[in-house]
Amino acid sequence: MHRSSGFSEVLTVDIEDRLKKLQSLFTYALSGAVAAKARYLAIRGEPGSTPAAISRARMTWQQLEARKTAIIARMVELEDLAMEEVGI
């Protein structure tokens, strides 16, 4: 199926915009994950920390790590779609 040049250009711009948004979300998630890991390690190392506090901190960190992974997967999907559009 052959797409018109105009449609392809619009789709390419849309993909680029979506990738930029995902990159921004990834940067935010990365920053949050780094901070959450530091907090988890700090809480884990404090003698007075409760197991529940340690567990919550670990869960927060792992959730942000999972979010990063999901964002990366979406970015890869969009990049694959972009490659299909240009015929690679």
Secondary structure, 3 states (H helix, E strand, C coil): CCCCHHHHHHHHHHHHHHHHHHHHHHHHHHHHHHHHHHHHHHHHHCCCCCHHHHHHHHHHHHHHHHHHHHHHHHHHHHHHHHHHHHCC
